[in-house]
Amino acid sequence: TADLHALRHLKKVAQRITETEREQKISKLILSGPDEAAHEFYHLLPESLQRLVIKFQTLQLNALADEVLAESFRVKRESEVSDENTLVENVIEKSSYGKDPKARLGIKAVLDELRKGRVDSLVYRVSLDMNGSECRECDILFDGTSERNCPYCGSGKEPAANLIEQILVRVKRNGGRITPVDGQAAERLDSKGGVGAMLRY
């Protein structure tokens, strides 16, 4: 029957997505199509993939590919904006944990944690631009207001143009995550120095 054929097709698609997830990590899923079919398909997915579904997107079977893509990109961006806002609020909240903060805000504090190797994830405003300096000997970065010589080894320092780019390189090198934000999340972060970090321990 037509219903049995449709079910077989949904099972094949579910299997294909499961295999794809094993090969290349999927972080979010949007299920598009007629409402009943989308929900039926959801229940064919393993729980690990069900947890990745961020929205059921009701579309007709005859929807054009461009329409599906446009709506999917819109939903994806809405999810990203929500994630960015949540991340910034988490950093702000955890930076206020008294003597043992789980996050730090502002360039001076972030550079200090980067020096200690404690930056697990970095969040910063898109297009944030600031200059600083770098120790010639011990490779430590400093913001533009620090003293002339390195306070750790006493060596001289040289200018470090585009300090944020230098920070990104080091965070990546240490296995940390990086999230640039704009819009409302960036405005909120700007009020706290434009950059923040979640700490490893």
Backbone as a chain_set.jsonl record, in Angstrom:
{"seq": "TADLHALRHLKKVAQRITETEREQKISKLILSGPDEAAHEFYHLLPESLQRLVIKFQTLQLNALADEVLAESFRVKRESEVSDENTLVENVIEKSSYGKDPKARLGIKAVLDELRKGRVDSLVYRVSLDMNGSECRECDILFDGTSERNCPYCGSGKEPAANLIEQILVRVKRNGGRITPVDGQAAERLDSKGGVGAMLRY", "coords": {"N": [[0.845, -1.2, 0.0], [0.211, 2.389, -0.261], [0.734, 3.721, 2.145], [2.41, 1.901, 3.458], [4.569, 1.885, 1.74], [5.425, 4.526, 2.03], [6.197, 4.488, 4.709], [8.355, 2.715, 4.622], [10.088, 4.231, 3.114], [10.554, 6.419, 4.85], [11.862, 5.07, 6.905], [14.205, 4.305, 5.604], [15.348, 6.803, 5.102], [15.719, 7.688, 7.721], [17.611, 5.822, 8.559], [19.715, 6.516, 6.851], [20.333, 9.102, 7.745], [21.16, 8.499, 10.318], [23.492, 7.033, 9.768], [24.968, 9.029, 8.507], [25.345, 10.792, 10.622], [27.114, 9.381, 12.178], [29.395, 9.482, 10.627], [29.963, 12.196, 10.099], [29.758, 14.665, 12.398], [26.59, 15.671, 13.528], [24.945, 18.52, 14.668], [22.492, 19.781, 14.93], [19.048, 19.277, 14.021], [16.478, 19.862, 11.66], [13.221, 19.075, 11.063], [11.362, 18.756, 8.229], [8.309, 19.041, 6.362], [4.993, 17.641, 5.694], [2.98, 17.866, 8.604], [2.148, 15.503, 10.046], [3.715, 13.48, 8.864], [6.289, 14.39, 9.445], [6.385, 14.171, 12.244], [5.991, 11.437, 12.509], [8.295, 10.512, 11.304], [10.154, 11.499, 13.117], [9.865, 9.766, 15.314], [11.015, 7.519, 14.308], [13.661, 7.931, 14.438], [16.758, 7.358, 16.223], [17.141, 7.886, 19.792], [19.334, 9.524, 20.304], [19.489, 11.156, 18.066], [16.958, 12.272, 18.058], [17.171, 14.071, 20.137], [18.524, 16.111, 18.959], [16.813, 17.526, 17.381], [15.575, 20.639, 16.562], [13.365, 21.928, 15.597], [10.09, 21.354, 14.229], [9.206, 21.703, 11.009], [6.626, 22.765, 9.217], [5.767, 21.967, 6.025], [4.499, 21.778, 2.689], [4.234, 18.853, 0.558], [4.811, 19.515, -2.05], [6.514, 21.646, -1.882], [8.966, 23.971, -2.984], [12.494, 23.479, -3.521], [14.093, 25.731, -2.979], [12.436, 27.142, -1.271], [12.3, 25.425, 0.927], [14.995, 25.453, 1.744], [15.356, 28.198, 2.343], [13.594, 28.584, 4.502], [14.696, 26.775, 6.28], [17.248, 27.876, 6.746], [16.439, 30.203, 8.025], [15.282, 29.222, 10.404], [17.521, 27.951, 11.453], [19.211, 30.159, 11.922], [17.731, 31.526, 13.859], [17.929, 29.689, 15.938], [20.693, 29.765, 16.382], [21.024, 32.422, 17.249], [19.593, 32.325, 19.645], [21.187, 30.464, 21.026], [23.577, 31.93, 21.193], [22.825, 34.117, 22.807], [22.187, 32.741, 25.158], [24.693, 31.618, 25.804], [26.283, 33.925, 26.292], [24.934, 35.002, 28.511], [25.369, 32.92, 30.322], [28.163, 33.039, 30.646], [28.41, 35.574, 31.809], [26.945, 35.179, 34.169], [28.415, 33.076, 35.424], [30.823, 34.288, 35.793], [30.547, 35.699, 38.036], [30.843, 34.186, 40.287], [31.934, 34.607, 42.982], [34.912, 33.938, 44.803], [35.773, 31.854, 43.276], [35.34, 31.902, 40.3], [33.709, 30.578, 37.382], [33.994, 31.553, 34.936], [35.357, 34.289, 33.0], [35.457, 37.816, 32.357], [36.172, 40.48, 30.047], [39.153, 41.903, 28.586], [41.651, 41.896, 30.003], [41.285, 39.988, 32.086], [40.656, 37.703, 30.572], [43.018, 37.337, 29.078], [44.749, 36.737, 31.163], [43.75, 34.259, 32.048], [44.147, 32.815, 29.723], [46.911, 32.731, 29.611], [47.349, 30.99, 31.708], [46.394, 28.692, 30.644], [43.712, 28.022, 30.903], [41.44, 28.568, 29.426], [38.558, 27.342, 28.216], [36.449, 27.811, 26.464], [35.896, 30.516, 24.262], [34.196, 33.575, 23.925], [33.294, 36.243, 21.879], [32.732, 39.59, 20.636], [31.75, 39.968, 17.289], [33.879, 41.476, 14.918], [35.313, 42.782, 16.862], [38.016, 44.753, 17.755], [41.225, 45.271, 18.83], [44.404, 46.394, 19.986], [47.52, 45.11, 21.265], [50.25, 43.735, 23.092], [53.176, 41.584, 22.932], [55.267, 39.358, 24.666], [58.696, 39.115, 23.943], [60.155, 36.917, 24.639], [58.742, 34.94, 26.267], [56.335, 34.63, 24.959], [53.863, 35.524, 25.816], [50.716, 37.186, 25.784], [49.55, 40.581, 26.067], [47.293, 43.202, 27.073], [46.655, 46.511, 25.694], [47.228, 48.32, 27.737], [49.139, 47.506, 29.499], [52.327, 47.29, 31.305], [55.691, 48.242, 30.125], [57.708, 46.212, 30.054], [57.773, 42.589, 30.215], [56.034, 41.208, 32.903], [56.592, 38.7, 33.864], [58.976, 37.547, 32.917], [60.626, 39.666, 32.538], [61.561, 40.531, 30.099], [61.619, 42.574, 27.084], [58.761, 43.865, 25.257], [56.856, 43.489, 22.227], [54.759, 45.121, 19.753], [51.467, 43.8, 19.267], [49.499, 43.488, 16.779], [45.989, 43.545, 16.122], [44.842, 42.053, 18.427], [42.811, 40.26, 19.189], [42.739, 38.322, 17.127], [45.17, 37.074, 17.586], [44.651, 35.957, 20.066], [42.622, 34.131, 19.387], [44.029, 32.264, 17.829], [45.62, 31.066, 19.781], [43.778, 30.003, 21.572], [42.546, 28.069, 19.941], [44.782, 26.473, 19.464], [45.128, 25.369, 21.948], [43.007, 23.691, 22.096], [40.538, 24.806, 22.641], [37.127, 26.085, 22.385], [35.504, 28.399, 20.143], [33.395, 31.177, 19.88], [32.015, 33.584, 17.978], [29.915, 36.435, 18.371], [27.016, 38.387, 17.486], [24.605, 41.083, 17.141], [22.025, 41.177, 19.615], [23.288, 39.61, 21.594], [25.95, 40.411, 21.296], [25.781, 43.103, 22.011], [25.123, 42.866, 24.688], [27.406, 41.57, 25.639], [29.291, 43.501, 25.041], [28.86, 45.358, 27.034], [30.25, 44.275, 29.054], [32.875, 44.255, 28.397], [33.309, 43.095, 25.915], [34.46, 40.618, 25.437], [34.733, 37.252, 26.603], [35.327, 34.328, 28.666], [34.81, 30.857, 29.22], [35.913, 28.703, 31.772], [38.279, 25.985, 32.178], [38.794, 24.642, 34.589]], "CA": [[0.0, 0.0, 0.0], [0.944, 3.659, -0.293], [1.21, 4.022, 3.498], [3.541, 1.023, 3.748], [5.684, 2.377, 0.924], [5.897, 5.766, 2.659], [6.888, 4.124, 5.95], [9.654, 2.155, 4.245], [10.926, 5.358, 2.683], [10.952, 7.157, 6.05], [12.848, 4.255, 7.624], [15.468, 4.396, 4.869], [15.906, 8.143, 5.339], [16.176, 7.703, 9.116], [18.854, 5.047, 8.595], [20.745, 7.292, 6.172], [20.733, 10.192, 8.642], [21.916, 7.881, 11.417], [24.825, 6.721, 9.244], [25.651, 10.306, 8.268], [25.726, 11.349, 11.921], [28.301, 8.645, 12.636], [30.541, 9.869, 9.804], [30.237, 13.618, 10.292], [28.932, 15.017, 13.552], [25.443, 16.557, 13.331], [24.654, 19.213, 15.925], [21.081, 20.166, 14.986], [18.193, 18.759, 12.959], [15.178, 20.482, 11.41], [12.389, 18.117, 10.332], [10.448, 19.496, 7.361], [7.343, 18.27, 5.603], [3.662, 17.63, 6.306], [3.126, 17.735, 10.056], [2.017, 14.11, 10.49], [4.872, 12.724, 8.381], [7.481, 14.841, 10.18], [6.355, 13.585, 13.587], [6.183, 9.991, 12.366], [9.718, 10.342, 11.029], [10.86, 11.77, 14.382], [9.832, 8.568, 16.163], [11.858, 6.49, 13.698], [15.052, 8.272, 14.718], [17.249, 6.959, 17.549], [17.017, 8.96, 20.781], [20.47, 10.443, 20.184], [19.154, 12.125, 17.025], [15.755, 12.992, 18.481], [17.587, 15.18, 21.005], [19.107, 17.172, 18.139], [15.759, 18.214, 16.624], [15.286, 21.961, 17.132], [12.05, 22.415, 15.164], [9.308, 20.694, 13.195], [8.915, 22.75, 10.032], [5.505, 22.294, 8.408], [5.822, 22.344, 4.614], [3.756, 20.878, 1.815], [5.07, 17.935, -0.211], [5.211, 20.144, -3.311], [7.316, 22.841, -1.607], [10.169, 24.064, -3.797], [13.752, 23.321, -2.776], [14.524, 27.048, -2.489], [11.576, 27.479, -0.133], [12.741, 24.593, 2.055], [16.29, 25.956, 2.199], [15.193, 29.519, 2.944], [12.967, 28.417, 5.812], [15.657, 26.076, 7.139], [18.265, 28.845, 7.156], [15.825, 31.119, 8.99], [15.174, 28.5, 11.677], [18.897, 27.742, 11.933], [19.726, 31.42, 12.467], [17.008, 31.773, 15.113], [18.522, 28.812, 16.944], [22.029, 30.285, 16.676], [20.861, 33.641, 18.053], [19.206, 31.88, 20.985], [22.372, 29.852, 21.639], [24.533, 32.998, 21.497], [22.32, 34.849, 23.969], [22.327, 31.868, 26.326], [26.114, 31.509, 26.121], [26.743, 35.18, 26.9], [24.36, 35.105, 29.857], [26.059, 31.941, 31.169], [29.489, 33.57, 30.961], [28.223, 36.678, 32.754], [26.526, 34.613, 35.457], [29.469, 32.282, 36.052], [31.953, 35.152, 36.148], [30.235, 36.356, 39.313], [30.874, 33.178, 41.346], [32.809, 34.939, 44.108], [36.352, 33.699, 44.743], [36.075, 30.76, 42.351], [34.484, 32.055, 39.122], [33.84, 29.57, 36.33], [34.159, 32.299, 33.691], [35.959, 35.603, 33.191], [35.023, 38.814, 31.389], [37.105, 41.573, 29.816], [40.388, 41.463, 27.945], [42.709, 41.612, 30.975], [40.996, 38.717, 32.759], [40.74, 36.615, 29.593], [44.435, 37.112, 28.788], [45.346, 36.092, 32.329], [43.354, 32.847, 32.022], [44.798, 32.216, 28.556], [48.294, 32.472, 30.029], [47.327, 29.829, 32.599], [45.885, 27.534, 29.912], [42.422, 27.635, 31.471], [40.317, 28.969, 28.576], [37.893, 26.207, 27.571], [35.734, 28.376, 25.323], [35.99, 31.971, 24.171], [33.106, 34.25, 23.23], [33.697, 37.63, 21.636], [31.895, 40.308, 19.677], [32.223, 40.019, 15.909], [34.552, 42.727, 14.532], [36.039, 43.377, 17.985], [39.373, 45.055, 17.307], [42.054, 45.954, 19.822], [45.825, 46.094, 19.885], [48.173, 44.769, 22.516], [51.68, 43.472, 22.956], [53.582, 40.195, 23.138], [56.625, 39.223, 25.192], [59.615, 38.567, 22.947], [60.765, 35.682, 25.118], [57.84, 33.883, 26.76], [55.189, 34.457, 24.06], [52.626, 35.879, 26.514], [50.015, 38.353, 25.249], [49.093, 41.586, 27.022], [46.448, 44.232, 26.482], [47.396, 47.731, 25.374], [47.469, 49.191, 28.887], [50.103, 46.895, 30.416], [53.638, 47.913, 31.395], [56.579, 48.086, 28.977], [58.39, 44.919, 30.083], [56.991, 41.434, 30.655], [56.124, 41.059, 34.356], [56.914, 37.321, 34.218], [60.391, 37.244, 32.647], [61.369, 40.916, 32.496], [61.986, 40.869, 28.738], [60.847, 43.598, 26.404], [57.586, 43.41, 24.509], [56.663, 44.087, 20.915], [53.331, 45.298, 19.469], [50.688, 42.683, 18.715], [48.349, 44.049, 16.076], [44.796, 42.691, 16.13], [45.032, 41.176, 19.581], [41.796, 39.199, 19.209], [43.179, 37.243, 16.233], [46.242, 36.356, 18.279], [44.005, 35.159, 21.118], [41.916, 33.021, 18.74], [45.025, 31.263, 17.44], [46.094, 30.34, 20.965], [42.668, 29.206, 22.101], [42.446, 26.898, 19.062], [45.965, 25.644, 19.691], [44.936, 24.672, 23.224], [41.826, 22.841, 22.01], [39.346, 25.504, 23.121], [36.071, 26.427, 21.435], [35.416, 29.83, 19.863], [32.074, 31.592, 19.414], [31.793, 35.01, 17.743], [28.493, 36.766, 18.493], [26.615, 39.734, 17.083], [23.245, 41.402, 17.559], [21.725, 41.391, 21.029], [24.322, 38.972, 22.415], [27.146, 41.252, 21.228], [25.52, 44.306, 22.806], [25.21, 42.473, 26.102], [28.808, 41.286, 25.923], [30.008, 44.78, 24.992], [28.731, 46.035, 28.329], [31.157, 43.583, 29.982], [34.233, 44.252, 27.861], [33.351, 42.596, 24.544], [35.053, 39.287, 25.32], [34.63, 36.469, 27.833], [35.812, 32.951, 28.539], [34.464, 29.812, 30.172], [37.181, 28.126, 32.213], [38.379, 24.528, 32.215], [38.764, 24.134, 35.957]], "C": [[0.876, 1.244, 0.0], [1.521, 3.987, 1.07], [2.432, 3.183, 3.851], [4.784, 1.472, 2.975], [6.281, 3.635, 1.55], [6.685, 5.462, 3.926], [8.271, 3.556, 5.649], [10.622, 3.269, 3.847], [11.433, 6.142, 3.891], [12.015, 6.395, 6.834], [14.213, 4.322, 6.943], [16.146, 5.743, 5.111], [16.458, 8.241, 6.755], [17.5, 6.957, 9.251], [19.999, 5.824, 7.961], [21.245, 8.439, 7.056], [21.56, 9.654, 9.803], [23.338, 7.564, 10.981], [25.633, 7.996, 9.012], [26.15, 10.907, 9.57], [26.97, 10.66, 12.465], [29.558, 9.131, 11.911], [30.935, 11.326, 10.007], [29.239, 14.161, 11.308], [27.829, 16.009, 13.18], [25.109, 17.202, 14.666], [23.18, 19.576, 16.069], [20.333, 19.566, 13.803], [16.911, 19.574, 12.881], [14.382, 19.487, 10.575], [11.318, 18.873, 9.558], [9.514, 18.55, 6.622], [5.958, 18.406, 6.206], [3.781, 17.251, 7.777], [3.106, 16.277, 10.52], [3.241, 13.291, 10.091], [6.135, 13.099, 9.152], [7.533, 14.224, 11.567], [6.531, 12.062, 13.541], [7.667, 9.688, 12.131], [10.55, 10.534, 12.296], [10.956, 10.507, 15.236], [10.611, 7.395, 15.565], [13.341, 6.74, 13.964], [15.485, 7.709, 16.063], [17.193, 8.152, 18.501], [18.141, 9.981, 20.659], [20.22, 11.509, 19.126], [17.886, 12.899, 17.361], [16.12, 14.21, 19.323], [18.158, 16.356, 20.213], [18.066, 17.971, 17.364], [15.413, 19.534, 17.303], [13.93, 22.504, 16.683], [11.429, 21.459, 14.153], [8.825, 21.796, 12.262], [7.834, 22.248, 9.078], [5.587, 22.852, 6.994], [5.037, 21.324, 3.802], [4.723, 20.003, 1.012], [5.582, 18.567, -1.496], [6.018, 21.42, -3.093], [8.59, 22.812, -2.446], [11.417, 23.969, -2.928], [14.229, 24.65, -2.197], [13.721, 27.474, -1.272], [12.006, 26.706, 1.111], [14.05, 25.123, 2.627], [16.16, 27.293, 2.91], [14.602, 29.413, 4.342], [13.921, 27.727, 6.784], [16.744, 27.019, 7.627], [17.712, 29.818, 8.186], [15.738, 30.464, 10.37], [16.557, 28.294, 12.29], [19.436, 29.015, 12.573], [19.036, 31.774, 13.773], [17.605, 30.941, 16.24], [19.903, 29.311, 17.355], [21.957, 31.524, 17.555], [20.5, 33.282, 19.487], [20.398, 31.288, 21.728], [23.39, 30.912, 22.044], [24.102, 33.78, 22.733], [22.493, 34.038, 25.246], [23.78, 31.767, 26.764], [26.618, 32.76, 26.824], [26.203, 35.321, 28.315], [25.027, 34.119, 30.813], [27.435, 32.439, 31.587], [29.376, 34.679, 31.996], [27.865, 36.143, 34.133], [27.687, 33.911, 36.161], [30.709, 33.104, 36.393], [31.746, 35.81, 37.505], [30.252, 35.385, 40.487], [31.966, 33.457, 42.378], [34.278, 34.667, 43.869], [36.735, 32.609, 43.751], [35.177, 30.845, 41.115], [34.756, 30.97, 38.091], [33.986, 30.225, 34.959], [34.785, 33.648, 34.023], [35.518, 36.518, 32.063], [36.062, 39.915, 31.255], [38.463, 41.074, 29.359], [41.484, 41.117, 28.94], [42.509, 40.242, 31.626], [41.133, 37.538, 31.806], [42.197, 36.302, 29.257], [45.135, 36.404, 29.942], [45.015, 34.599, 32.345], [43.972, 32.112, 30.833], [46.244, 31.86, 28.889], [48.374, 31.216, 30.895], [46.833, 28.563, 31.901], [44.508, 27.094, 30.352], [41.223, 27.98, 30.587], [39.763, 27.749, 27.841], [37.107, 26.663, 26.354], [35.772, 29.891, 25.411], [34.783, 32.504, 23.424], [33.498, 35.708, 23.074], [32.777, 38.263, 20.598], [32.542, 40.282, 18.299], [32.775, 41.414, 15.62], [35.219, 43.435, 15.704], [37.498, 43.554, 17.574], [40.116, 45.797, 18.403], [43.497, 45.512, 19.648], [46.394, 45.776, 21.253], [49.653, 44.582, 22.291], [51.963, 42.015, 23.296], [55.017, 40.167, 23.65], [57.52, 38.558, 24.146], [60.149, 37.192, 23.347], [59.748, 34.594, 25.458], [56.503, 33.812, 26.028], [53.846, 34.795, 24.708], [52.039, 37.149, 25.908], [49.557, 39.277, 26.365], [48.186, 42.577, 26.31], [47.26, 45.518, 26.336], [47.741, 48.609, 26.549], [48.545, 48.657, 29.824], [51.466, 47.581, 30.332], [54.549, 47.547, 30.227], [57.229, 46.711, 28.922], [57.462, 43.814, 30.59], [57.135, 41.258, 32.165], [56.534, 39.655, 34.795], [58.383, 36.981, 33.978], [61.254, 38.489, 32.55], [61.825, 41.337, 31.116], [61.116, 41.975, 28.152], [59.686, 43.002, 25.631], [57.527, 44.111, 23.165], [55.172, 44.176, 20.622], [52.702, 44.031, 18.89], [49.435, 43.271, 18.084], [47.211, 43.035, 16.057], [44.911, 41.614, 17.207], [44.051, 40.007, 19.596], [42.207, 38.029, 18.318], [44.274, 36.407, 16.878], [45.664, 35.45, 19.368], [43.317, 33.934, 20.513], [42.875, 31.898, 18.361], [45.423, 30.421, 18.645], [44.997, 29.491, 21.598], [42.504, 27.934, 21.271], [43.596, 25.93, 19.311], [45.813, 24.8, 20.957], [43.675, 23.811, 23.251], [40.55, 23.485, 22.505], [38.349, 25.784, 22.008], [35.968, 27.944, 21.302], [34.034, 30.148, 19.32], [32.03, 33.104, 19.231], [30.296, 35.301, 17.814], [28.244, 38.165, 17.942], [25.203, 39.996, 17.582], [23.12, 41.648, 19.049], [22.794, 40.795, 21.936], [25.585, 39.821, 22.448], [26.971, 42.518, 22.056], [25.643, 44.006, 24.294], [26.666, 42.236, 26.5], [29.641, 42.562, 25.922], [29.973, 45.5, 26.333], [29.656, 45.429, 29.376], [32.576, 43.478, 29.43], [34.385, 43.655, 26.477], [33.917, 41.205, 24.359], [34.94, 38.568, 26.658], [35.096, 35.046, 27.593], [35.215, 32.068, 29.616], [35.751, 29.069, 30.494], [37.131, 26.607, 32.317], [38.23, 23.991, 33.625], [39.042, 25.273, 36.897]], "O": [[2.085, 1.185, 0.222], [2.649, 4.47, 1.171], [3.377, 3.679, 4.466], [5.9, 1.44, 3.494], [7.501, 3.791, 1.595], [7.71, 6.089, 4.195], [9.241, 3.874, 6.336], [11.803, 3.249, 4.194], [12.612, 6.493, 3.951], [12.953, 6.991, 7.364], [15.247, 4.387, 7.609], [17.36, 5.815, 5.3], [17.531, 8.804, 6.972], [18.4, 7.399, 9.966], [21.123, 5.801, 8.464], [22.445, 8.71, 7.105], [22.538, 10.274, 10.22], [24.286, 7.797, 11.731], [26.832, 8.039, 9.286], [27.245, 11.466, 9.623], [27.788, 11.289, 13.137], [30.641, 9.187, 12.492], [32.122, 11.645, 10.078], [28.028, 14.116, 11.094], [28.098, 17.056, 12.592], [25.001, 16.515, 15.681], [22.667, 19.671, 17.184], [20.899, 19.37, 12.727], [16.327, 19.931, 13.905], [14.821, 19.097, 9.493], [10.472, 19.546, 10.146], [9.873, 17.418, 6.3], [5.759, 19.196, 7.128], [4.598, 16.406, 8.141], [3.96, 15.866, 11.306], [3.746, 12.498, 10.886], [6.952, 12.237, 9.474], [8.596, 13.801, 12.023], [7.146, 11.476, 14.432], [8.217, 8.737, 12.686], [11.529, 9.821, 12.52], [12.005, 10.217, 15.812], [10.839, 6.391, 16.241], [14.174, 5.862, 13.74], [14.657, 7.591, 16.967], [17.197, 9.301, 18.059], [17.926, 11.172, 20.884], [20.682, 12.642, 19.266], [17.755, 14.064, 16.985], [15.468, 15.251, 19.239], [18.263, 17.467, 20.733], [18.398, 18.987, 16.754], [15.009, 19.558, 18.465], [13.395, 23.425, 17.299], [12.119, 20.843, 13.342], [8.118, 22.712, 12.683], [8.1, 21.399, 8.227], [5.49, 24.062, 6.789], [4.928, 20.158, 4.18], [5.882, 20.366, 0.812], [6.654, 18.21, -1.985], [6.191, 22.201, -4.029], [9.217, 21.764, -2.602], [11.4, 24.332, -1.752], [14.71, 24.702, -1.065], [14.256, 28.09, -0.35], [12.068, 27.26, 2.208], [14.204, 25.231, 3.843], [16.775, 27.508, 3.955], [15.064, 30.084, 5.265], [13.95, 28.054, 7.97], [17.125, 26.971, 8.796], [18.419, 30.217, 9.111], [16.08, 31.079, 11.379], [16.738, 28.445, 13.498], [20.045, 28.966, 13.641], [19.678, 32.268, 14.699], [17.768, 31.425, 17.36], [20.248, 29.285, 18.536], [22.735, 31.666, 18.498], [21.034, 33.862, 20.433], [20.603, 31.569, 22.909], [24.0, 30.813, 23.108], [24.921, 34.072, 23.604], [22.893, 34.569, 26.282], [24.074, 31.823, 27.958], [27.304, 32.666, 27.842], [26.936, 35.716, 29.222], [25.233, 34.437, 31.984], [27.833, 32.284, 32.742], [30.153, 34.724, 32.95], [28.408, 36.592, 35.142], [27.917, 34.125, 37.352], [31.546, 32.673, 37.185], [32.669, 36.409, 38.057], [29.741, 35.703, 41.562], [32.829, 32.611, 42.611], [34.84, 35.102, 42.864], [37.912, 32.462, 43.422], [34.343, 29.966, 40.897], [35.885, 30.503, 37.943], [34.089, 29.537, 33.943], [34.753, 34.096, 35.169], [35.24, 36.064, 30.953], [36.751, 40.251, 32.219], [38.876, 39.965, 29.697], [42.19, 40.129, 28.741], [43.439, 39.44, 31.709], [41.662, 36.492, 32.181], [42.574, 35.134, 29.16], [46.012, 35.569, 29.724], [45.883, 33.77, 32.621], [44.284, 30.925, 30.927], [46.737, 30.806, 28.489], [49.349, 30.467, 30.823], [46.849, 27.483, 32.491], [44.156, 25.924, 30.201], [40.087, 27.705, 30.974], [40.416, 27.195, 26.956], [37.096, 25.984, 25.327], [35.692, 30.469, 26.495], [34.389, 31.945, 22.4], [33.976, 36.336, 24.019], [32.138, 37.578, 19.799], [33.737, 40.542, 18.16], [32.192, 42.414, 16.038], [35.651, 44.578, 15.561], [38.136, 42.613, 17.101], [39.667, 46.852, 18.852], [43.771, 44.392, 19.216], [45.813, 46.135, 22.277], [50.24, 45.2, 21.402], [51.127, 41.31, 23.861], [55.881, 40.872, 23.129], [57.14, 37.556, 23.54], [60.546, 36.4, 22.493], [59.87, 33.46, 24.996], [55.628, 33.036, 26.411], [52.799, 34.394, 24.199], [52.771, 38.076, 25.56], [49.219, 38.83, 27.462], [48.291, 42.771, 25.099], [48.4, 45.603, 26.792], [48.489, 49.572, 26.382], [48.839, 49.285, 30.841], [51.728, 48.354, 29.41], [54.232, 46.658, 29.437], [57.295, 46.104, 27.853], [56.492, 44.077, 31.301], [58.258, 41.168, 32.661], [56.797, 39.436, 35.978], [58.976, 36.216, 34.74], [62.479, 38.39, 32.487], [62.423, 42.403, 30.97], [60.031, 42.27, 28.652], [59.634, 41.797, 25.383], [58.081, 45.197, 22.992], [54.39, 43.401, 21.173], [53.329, 43.297, 18.127], [48.439, 43.52, 18.763], [47.438, 41.827, 15.985], [45.057, 40.427, 16.915], [44.416, 38.892, 19.97], [42.046, 36.872, 18.705], [44.303, 35.185, 16.735], [46.125, 34.326, 19.567], [43.413, 32.832, 21.054], [42.567, 30.721, 18.549], [45.548, 29.201, 18.54], [45.256, 28.397, 22.097], [42.341, 26.847, 21.824], [43.399, 24.716, 19.362], [46.301, 23.672, 21.031], [43.312, 23.265, 24.293], [39.57, 22.787, 22.766], [38.693, 25.725, 20.827], [36.303, 28.682, 22.229], [33.549, 29.476, 18.41], [32.009, 33.84, 20.218], [29.492, 34.489, 17.359], [29.136, 39.014, 17.931], [24.666, 39.211, 18.364], [23.996, 42.251, 19.668], [23.167, 41.405, 22.938], [26.225, 39.946, 23.492], [27.905, 42.957, 22.727], [26.198, 44.797, 25.057], [27.099, 42.655, 27.574], [30.583, 42.695, 26.703], [30.933, 46.167, 26.718], [29.831, 45.993, 30.456], [33.386, 42.702, 29.936], [35.476, 43.697, 25.909], [33.869, 40.657, 23.258], [35.038, 39.188, 27.717], [35.241, 34.613, 26.45], [35.12, 32.464, 30.778], [36.579, 28.829, 29.614], [36.067, 26.022, 32.518], [37.584, 22.961, 33.82], [39.067, 25.078, 38.112]]}, "num_chains": 1, "name": "protein.A"}
